[in-house]
Amino acid sequence: MAEDFFPSNHPTPSPQCAEDERAWLRLLRSRRVGPTSFFKLIREHGTAQAALDALPDVAQAAGINEYQPCPLAVVEEEMRRAQKIGAQLICWGSRNYPVSLTEIPDAPPLMWAMGDISLLARPMVALVGARNASSLGLRMAGRLAKDLTRDGYVVVSGLARGIDTAAHEAALEHGQTIAVMPGGVDLIYPSENTKLGKAIAENGLRLSEQPMGLSPQARHFPLRNRIISGLSQAVVIVEAAAKSGTMITARNALDQGRDVLAVPGHPFDARTAGCNMLIRDGATLVRHADDVFEAISGAFSHPSSVESRQCSAVEPSSAPKPISAPQPARSLTETSKLHDQILARLGPRPLAEDQLIQELGHPAHELSAEIVTLELDGHIIRGAGGLLARNR
């Protein structure tokens, strides 16, 4: 039972009581249950508790014997730790759940939040970039963050070194920044940003889908990045190498239908190679904040109008609804066969993703999602120019 087998945008009612919340957490924390498989299981079995009861049989049908869901004691300890630090649980379908995240196919069912959760109802723009940023890059990130927050936007970033740090620090002047964390919301990473992380919890918002106390590993950063782009109307790349986590964020943004903008850099500076590639391929060139406002003004005329639209969309009488059509569910066996077909077409010699999709003959959006899943699981390597190869 591989993680994230089942693409699903189906709205799911939020937990109605503490018992429901515990069942949701147990299901999501159970081994090899990812966000999309979570929604699939609830849709098939009606409630999280019923899905938990069915999980051993589902796992056995997939060839996994003696499967046990996440123990209740583990979830109760997580909730005690959250209560101790004042973290709030934000559930899919609740009025605090950000509408923008309901538009992505692998939205997190649950998130822990520390700080001002009202920021999730405001219009957001992501500012991300290189960890080893140049002094010019740091100044540019700070200037953009100040101008964006001054005009009413919330700046979203990942609390990493470099560009992320500069963006958060500048945005805190207006108390309008969200840090999406790769590990537990209670564990500030990197440790050098401990003071900044505490300031964000006091005057902005820290957010994570991961369990309390989880130390981030490499596989957690791409998952974090999809939330950064999913929250935002647009993603601005300040500095990024051609092969970097920032470019994964840019690819997520494009897949999610978000605007991607980039600050150009010197062609000899490897730290800006990714930005220059994005601009070459059609990303909007950013010189100052007015370029960002102009790029997103077509869909959103002003932050106040977006805030009003989002707040009205999350009233209890109207649960968040996805804007894209629900995808038909695939069985575990069908998804496993599709993964085998993808891997069978790939070898050590790189192959363009478009060519792979054309050869397999499946809808592009379905194959792209499964390619990303296989890439995150380490079965596929993405090289220069987005070429794919099998990781043997």
C-alpha positions in Angstrom: 0.0 0.0 0.0 2.1 2.9 -1.3 1.7 6.4 0.1 -0.6 8.7 -1.8 -2.0 6.1 -4.2 -5.4 7.7 -4.6 -5.9 11.1 -6.3 -8.9 12.8 -4.6 -10.2 16.3 -4.4 -13.5 15.2 -2.8 -14.6 17.5 0.0 -14.8 15.6 3.4 -16.7 16.8 6.4 -14.4 18.0 9.2 -14.3 16.2 12.6 -17.2 17.1 14.8 -15.8 16.2 18.2 -12.5 15.3 19.9 -13.1 11.6 19.2 -13.3 12.4 15.5 -10.1 14.4 15.6 -8.3 11.5 17.3 -9.6 9.1 14.6 -8.5 11.5 11.8 -5.0 11.8 13.4 -4.7 8.0 13.8 -5.7 7.4 10.2 -3.3 10.0 8.9 -0.4 8.9 11.1 -0.9 5.2 10.2 2.0 3.7 8.2 1.9 4.3 4.5 -1.3 6.4 4.6 -0.7 9.7 2.8 -3.0 12.7 2.3 -4.7 11.5 -0.9 -5.1 7.9 0.3 -6.6 9.4 3.5 -9.4 11.0 1.6 -9.9 7.9 -0.5 -10.2 5.7 2.6 -12.7 8.0 4.2 -14.8 8.2 1.0 -14.9 4.5 0.8 -15.6 3.7 4.4 -17.6 6.8 5.5 -15.7 7.8 8.6 -12.1 7.8 9.8 -12.9 5.2 12.5 -14.4 2.9 9.9 -11.4 3.4 7.7 -9.1 2.5 10.6 -11.0 -0.7 11.2 -10.7 -1.6 7.5 -7.0 -0.8 7.2 -5.6 -4.2 8.1 -7.8 -5.8 5.4 -6.8 -3.2 2.8 -3.2 -3.7 3.6 -3.5 -7.5 3.3 -5.1 -7.1 -0.1 -2.0 -5.1 -1.1 0.3 -7.9 0.1 1.1 -6.5 3.5 0.4 -8.9 6.4 0.0 -8.1 10.1 -0.6 -4.4 9.5 -1.5 -2.3 12.5 -2.9 1.3 12.4 -1.3 4.0 14.4 -1.9 3.3 18.2 -4.3 5.6 20.0 -1.7 6.3 22.6 0.6 7.8 20.0 -2.0 10.3 18.9 -3.0 11.2 22.4 0.6 12.0 23.2 0.7 14.2 20.1 -2.4 16.1 21.2 -1.0 16.5 24.7 2.2 18.0 23.3 0.2 20.3 21.0 -2.0 21.5 23.9 1.2 22.2 26.0 2.6 24.6 23.4 -0.7 26.1 22.4 -0.8 24.6 18.9 -4.2 24.4 17.1 -5.4 21.6 14.9 -6.8 22.8 11.5 -8.9 20.2 9.8 -10.1 19.9 6.2 -13.7 21.4 6.0 -13.3 23.6 9.0 -13.8 27.4 8.8 -10.1 27.9 9.5 -8.9 25.7 6.7 -7.4 27.8 3.9 -9.6 27.8 0.8 -6.5 27.9 -1.5 -5.4 24.5 -0.3 -8.7 22.8 -1.3 -7.7 23.5 -4.9 -4.7 21.1 -4.9 -5.1 17.3 -5.3 -2.9 16.3 -2.3 -4.1 18.8 0.2 -3.1 18.0 3.9 -6.2 16.7 5.8 -4.8 18.1 9.1 -2.3 20.8 10.0 -0.9 22.1 13.3 -0.8 25.9 13.6 0.9 28.2 16.1 0.1 31.9 16.0 -2.5 34.0 14.2 -4.7 31.6 12.2 -6.7 34.5 10.7 -3.7 35.0 8.3 -4.9 31.9 6.5 -8.0 33.8 5.3 -5.9 36.6 3.7 -4.3 36.7 0.2 -0.9 35.1 0.2 2.2 35.3 -2.0 5.2 32.9 -1.5 8.7 34.2 -1.5 11.3 31.4 -1.7 14.9 31.0 -2.9 18.5 29.9 -2.2 19.9 29.1 1.2 23.3 30.4 0.2 21.8 33.6 -1.1 23.9 36.6 -2.2 23.7 39.9 -0.4 21.7 41.3 -3.3 19.3 38.4 -3.2 18.7 39.0 0.5 18.1 42.7 0.0 15.7 41.9 -2.9 13.7 39.4 -0.8 13.5 41.9 2.1 12.3 44.7 -0.2 9.7 42.5 -1.9 8.4 41.2 1.5 8.0 44.7 2.9 6.2 46.0 -0.1 3.9 43.0 -0.4 2.9 43.1 3.3 2.5 46.8 3.2 -0.1 46.3 0.5 -2.0 43.7 2.5 -0.5 40.4 1.3 0.8 37.7 3.6 4.3 36.4 2.8 4.6 32.6 2.8 8.0 30.9 3.0 9.7 27.9 4.5 11.9 29.3 7.4 15.0 28.1 5.7 18.3 29.9 5.6 18.9 32.7 3.1 16.0 34.0 1.1 13.3 32.5 3.3 14.8 34.1 6.4 15.1 37.5 4.8 11.5 37.3 3.6 10.1 36.3 7.0 12.1 39.0 8.9 11.0 41.8 6.6 7.3 40.6 6.6 7.2 40.5 10.4 7.3 44.3 10.4 3.6 44.1 9.5 3.0 40.8 11.3 2.0 39.1 8.0 4.1 36.0 7.4 3.5 32.3 7.5 6.3 29.8 7.9 5.5 26.3 6.6 7.7 23.9 8.4 9.2 20.6 7.1 9.1 18.9 10.5 6.9 19.3 13.6 5.4 22.7 14.2 7.1 22.7 17.6 10.6 22.0 16.2 12.2 25.0 14.6 14.6 24.1 11.8 17.3 25.2 11.2 18.2 25.9 14.9 19.8 29.2 14.0 16.3 30.5 13.2 15.0 29.7 16.7 14.6 33.4 17.6 12.9 34.1 14.2 10.6 31.1 14.6 9.4 32.2 18.0 8.8 35.7 16.7 6.7 34.2 13.9 4.6 32.2 16.4 4.0 35.5 18.3 3.3 37.8 15.4 2.6 35.6 12.4 1.9 31.9 11.9 3.9 28.6 12.0 2.2 25.7 10.1 3.0 22.0 9.6 1.2 18.8 8.6 3.8 16.7 10.3 3.6 15.1 13.8 4.8 17.0 16.9 8.5 16.7 17.5 9.4 15.3 14.1 12.9 16.1 12.9 12.7 16.9 9.2 14.3 14.5 6.7 15.1 15.1 3.0 11.7 13.6 1.9 9.8 16.1 4.0 11.0 19.2 2.2 9.2 18.5 -1.1 6.0 17.8 0.8 6.4 21.1 2.7 7.0 22.9 -0.6 3.7 21.8 -2.1 1.9 23.5 0.8 3.9 26.8 0.4 2.8 27.0 -3.3 -0.7 25.6 -2.6 -1.4 28.4 -0.1 -0.3 31.1 -2.4 -1.8 33.0 -5.3 1.7 33.3 -6.8 5.2 32.1 -6.1 8.2 34.5 -6.4 11.6 32.9 -6.8 14.4 35.3 -5.8 17.4 33.1 -6.2 17.6 29.4 -7.1 20.1 27.0 -8.6 19.1 24.9 -11.6 18.7 21.8 -9.4 17.3 22.8 -6.1 14.4 22.5 -3.7 13.2 25.9 -4.8 12.8 24.6 -8.3 10.6 21.8 -6.9 8.4 24.5 -5.4 8.2 26.3 -8.8 7.2 23.0 -10.4 4.6 22.4 -7.8 3.2 25.9 -8.3 2.9 25.3 -12.1 1.2 22.0 -11.5 -1.2 23.7 -9.1 -2.1 26.5 -11.5 -0.3 29.2 -9.6 1.6 32.1 -11.1 5.4 31.7 -11.1 7.5 34.8 -11.1 11.3 35.0 -10.9 14.0 37.7 -10.2 16.6 37.6 -12.9 20.3 37.2 -12.1 23.7 37.3 -13.7 24.2 34.4 -16.1 27.5 33.5 -14.5 26.0 33.2 -11.0 24.9 29.6 -10.4 22.6 30.8 -7.6 20.4 32.5 -10.2 20.5 29.8 -12.9 17.1 28.4 -12.0 15.5 31.9 -12.0 16.9 32.6 -15.5 15.6 29.2 -16.7 12.2 30.0 -15.4 12.1 33.4 -17.1 13.3 31.8 -20.3 10.4 29.3 -20.1 7.8 31.9 -19.5 7.8 32.9 -15.9 7.1 36.6 -15.2 10.3 38.7 -14.6 10.3 40.5 -11.3 12.1 43.8 -10.8 10.0 45.1 -7.9 6.7 44.4 -6.1 4.7 46.3 -8.7 5.6 43.5 -11.2 4.1 41.0 -8.7 0.9 43.1 -8.2 0.5 43.4 -12.0 1.0 39.7 -12.6 -1.8 38.7 -10.1 -4.2 41.6 -10.7 -6.0 39.7 -13.4 -7.4 37.1 -11.1 -7.4 39.2 -7.9 -8.0 42.9 -8.0 -7.0 43.7 -4.4 -6.3 41.9 -1.2 -9.4 43.2 0.5 -11.6 41.6 -2.2 -9.8 38.3 -1.9 -10.0 38.3 1.9 -13.8 38.9 1.7 -14.2 36.1 -0.9 -12.2 33.6 1.2 -13.9 34.5 4.5 -17.3 34.0 3.0 -16.2 30.7 1.4 -15.4 29.1 4.7 -18.7 29.8 6.6 -19.9 26.7 8.4 -22.9 26.5 6.1 -20.6 26.1 3.1 -17.7 23.7 3.3 -14.6 24.3 1.1 -15.1 23.0 -2.4 -12.4 22.2 -4.9 -12.5 24.1 -8.2 -11.2 21.2 -10.2 -13.3 18.2 -11.2 -12.9 15.1 -8.9 -10.7 12.5 -10.4 -12.1 8.9 -10.7 -10.8 6.6 -8.0 -8.3 3.9 -9.0 -7.9 0.7 -7.1 -4.6 -0.2 -5.4 -4.0 -2.8 -8.1 -4.6 -0.4 -10.9 -2.3 2.2 -9.4 0.4 -0.4 -8.8 0.1 -1.5 -12.5 0.4 2.1 -13.6 3.6 2.5 -11.5 5.0 -0.6 -13.1 4.2 0.7 -16.6 6.0 4.0 -15.8 9.1 2.3 -14.4 9.2 -0.2 -17.2 9.5 2.7 -19.7 12.4 4.2 -17.9 16.0 3.1 -17.7 19.3 4.7 -16.9 19.1 6.8 -20.1 17.1 10.0 -19.4 13.7 10.4 -21.1 11.6 13.6 -21.4 8.5 13.6 -19.3 6.3 14.6 -22.3 7.6 11.7 -24.3 6.9 9.3 -21.5 3.4 10.5 -21.1 2.8 10.3 -24.9 4.1 6.7 -25.0 2.0 5.5 -22.1 -1.2 7.2 -23.5 -2.7 8.0 -20.1 -4.1 11.5 -19.3 -1.2 13.9 -18.5 -2.5 15.1 -15.2 -2.8 11.5 -13.9 0.7 10.4 -15.0 2.3 13.6 -13.7 0.9 13.0 -10.2 2.2 9.4 -10.2 5.6 10.4 -11.6 6.0 12.9 -8.7 5.0 10.1 -6.2 7.6 7.8 -7.7 10.2 10.6 -7.6 9.5 11.3 -3.9 9.7 7.6 -3.2 13.2 7.5 -4.8 12.3 5.3 -7.7 12.8 8.1 -10.3 15.5 10.7 -10.7 14.8 14.0 -12.4 17.8 15.4 -14.1 18.6 18.6 -16.0 15.8 20.0 -18.2 13.3 17.8 -16.3 14.5 14.6 -17.9 13.5 11.4 -16.1 15.6 8.3 -15.4 15.0 5.2 -13.3 16.9 5.0 -10.0 18.4 1.5 -10.0 
